Amino acid sequence: ALINMWLAMVLLCFVYTLGIYQTEDVQLCRILGLLIHYLSLSVLLWMCVSASNMYKWVTKTHNPVRTPEDDTPPDVPVQKPILGLYLVGWGIALIVCGISGAVNLKDYAGYSQCFLSTAPALSALFIPGTILLMFLLILFLLIRCTIRNMNVQLSEGTQATENVDLEMWEPHQA
């Protein structure tokens, strides 16, 4: 997921840098504006996929006594949802941009830049973007709480740093 997120970011930076002010040709400007919209949503979606994978990894029970044979029964194959990840990362943005492009393709080419130019057209970026950012915020808060709870559980039964000499951490005054 990280490689796809980085790929989407690199493509977004490249297309934005070379194409945002290519307003001479209207058709090219519309294509570049649509690509910038698509790649912006794809970056956010791949961030969501990465954060979701991180949350799944953090919430797994890590028991050092378990062996790999204990994780899954031998008759059940391990499913890798690679196709599903690609459909989320690249496909949802394609659907949103396809609908937006079908409804208001003329708004992708402005006089000063090749991107959505009117407020109703910008909602095709801001509404999904806001939803995805809220999802990311919730996921990162869940990850933080899970890690904090894991640290508390790991430190139970051990002596914390009760007898640490804190004087060595204080700056010496001359």
HUGICOR-V362509 format. One record per residue. N is the residue number from 1. D_LAST is the distance of its C-alpha to the last C-alpha in whole Angstrom. Layout:
# HUGICOR-V362509
N|D_LAST ; N|D_LAST
This chain:
# HUGICOR-V362509
1|53 ; 2|50 ; 3|52 ; 4|55 ; 5|52 ; 6|51 ; 7|54 ; 8|55 ; 9|52 ; 10|52 ; 11|56 ; 12|55 ; 13|53 ; 14|55 ; 15|58 ; 16|56 ; 17|55 ; 18|58 ; 19|60 ; 20|59 ; 21|61 ; 22|64 ; 23|66 ; 24|69 ; 25|71 ; 26|71 ; 27|72 ; 28|69 ; 29|67 ; 30|68 ; 31|67 ; 32|64 ; 33|63 ; 34|64 ; 35|62 ; 36|59 ; 37|60 ; 38|61 ; 39|58 ; 40|55 ; 41|57 ; 42|57 ; 43|53 ; 44|53 ; 45|55 ; 46|54 ; 47|50 ; 48|52 ; 49|54 ; 50|50 ; 51|49 ; 52|52 ; 53|52 ; 54|48 ; 55|49 ; 56|52 ; 57|50 ; 58|47 ; 59|49 ; 60|51 ; 61|51 ; 62|49 ; 63|50 ; 64|49 ; 65|53 ; 66|55 ; 67|57 ; 68|58 ; 69|62 ; 70|60 ; 71|59 ; 72|63 ; 73|66 ; 74|68 ; 75|71 ; 76|69 ; 77|67 ; 78|64 ; 79|64 ; 80|62 ; 81|62 ; 82|62 ; 83|65 ; 84|63 ; 85|60 ; 86|62 ; 87|64 ; 88|61 ; 89|59 ; 90|61 ; 91|64 ; 92|63 ; 93|62 ; 94|65 ; 95|67 ; 96|65 ; 97|65 ; 98|69 ; 99|70 ; 100|68 ; 101|70 ; 102|73 ; 103|73 ; 104|71 ; 105|71 ; 106|71 ; 107|68 ; 108|66 ; 109|67 ; 110|66 ; 111|66 ; 112|63 ; 113|61 ; 114|63 ; 115|62 ; 116|63 ; 117|63 ; 118|65 ; 119|63 ; 120|65 ; 121|65 ; 122|61 ; 123|62 ; 124|63 ; 125|59 ; 126|57 ; 127|59 ; 128|58 ; 129|55 ; 130|54 ; 131|55 ; 132|54 ; 133|50 ; 134|51 ; 135|52 ; 136|49 ; 137|47 ; 138|48 ; 139|48 ; 140|45 ; 141|44 ; 142|46 ; 143|44 ; 144|41 ; 145|43 ; 146|44 ; 147|41 ; 148|39 ; 149|42 ; 150|42 ; 151|39 ; 152|39 ; 153|42 ; 154|40 ; 155|38 ; 156|40 ; 157|41 ; 158|37 ; 159|34 ; 160|32 ; 161|28 ; 162|28 ; 163|26 ; 164|23 ; 165|20 ; 166|18 ; 167|15 ; 168|15 ; 169|15 ; 170|12 ; 171|10 ; 172|6 ; 173|4 ; 174|0
